[in-house]
């Protein structure tokens, strides 16, 4: 009887030991899985952080390059503009000199005819100058608008590209005006048929370029309006979604 009891106790002890070992292994396995999950989660988080940092660095580099290119282009445009203004001023001075020289002419009848000719040429060039100035003013206003909206986080890339297009058209128009000015300030003589043909061609090109610059700026303004409208609609949609979610949550809680 005692022997049986001893055997039974031994069996029970063995079973308890096996059970404890199994439980220990199970707990160890569970802890291992939890640790692996935690490690994976940490690795994923670190990877996302690393990728975000790389992306931000890449975007910052691209922005720096773009700004550098813009500065170089701006400096180049300023240099071209200064040279063009110098040529335009030189042509104006030549016309003024021609006008002054007419005062010393003995044939005053001819002098008056030539003076009217100079005045007509000056007025023609002034009309082009005023047209370019109006478009330049509009361009500056659009740029101010772009800066304000960009500061608010709006997408202004399309508008910027259109303004660049307008600037190129204006620059080309100014170059044509300078070319026409040089032809008109050469002398007080009646223009030859060849010069007249060149001037008509230049006048048509100048008008077309000014019109294209104006059109590009109008499209830039429209792009900004569309971008603003999209942002407002998106904000309203998000607000509506949030309100709906809040109402649903409150209903479920009740």
Residue, then its C-alpha position, 0 to 999 in steps of 0.5 A: x500500500x505504501x509502495x503504491x502511494x509512493x509510486x503515485x506521488x512520484x507520478x504526480x510530481x513528474x506530471x507537475x514537473x512536465x506541466x511546469x516545463x511546458x508552461x515555461x516553454x509556452x511563456x518563453x515562446x510567447x515572450x519571444x514572439x512578443x519580443x520579435x514583434x516589438x523588434x519588427x515594429x521598432x525596425x519598421x519605425x526606424x526605417x520609416x524615419x530613415x526614409x522620411x529623412x532621406x526624402x526630406x533631404x532629397x527635396x531640400x536638395x532639389x529646392x536648393x538647386x531650383x533656387x540656385x537656377x532661379x537666381x542664375x536665371x534672374x541674374x542673367x535676365x537682369x544683365x540682358x535687361x540692363x544691356x537692352x535698356x542701355x541700347x534703348x536709351x542710346x536710340x532715344x538719345x540719337x533721336x533727341x540729337x536728330x531733333x536738335x540738329x534740325x534746329x540748325x537746318x536752313x530749310x525749315x520746311x524740310x526741318x519741320x517735316x523731318x521733326x514730325x517724322x521723328x515725333x511719329x516714330x517716338x510715339x510708335x515706340x512709346x505705345x509699345x513701351x507702355x504696353x510692355x509696362x502694363x503687362x510688367x505691372x500685371x506680372x508683378x501683381x501676380x507674383x505678389x499673389x503667388x508669394x502670399x498663396x505659397x506661404x499658405x501652403x497652396x500649389x502654385x507650380x502651374x502659376x509660376x511656370x505661366x509667369x515664367x512664360x510671360x516673362x520670356x514673352x515680355x523679354x522677347x517683345x522688349x528685344x524687338x522694340x529695341x531692334x525697331x528703335x535702332x532702325x527708326x533712330x538711324x536718320x531723319x530720312x524717309x524710311x526705305x521700303x526694306x526698312x518699312x517691311x522690317x518694321x511692319x514685321x517687328x510690330x506684328x511680332x511685338x503685338x503677338x508677344x505682348x498678347x501671349x504674355x498677357x494670356x499667360x498671366x491670365x491663365x496664371x491668375x485662373x490657376x491660382x483661383x482654381x487652386x484656392x477653390x480646390x483647397x477650400x473644397x478639400x477643407x470643407x470635405x474634411x470638416x464634413x467627414x469629421x462632423x459625420x464621424x463625431x455624430x456617429x460616435x456620439x450616437x453609438x455612445x448613447 
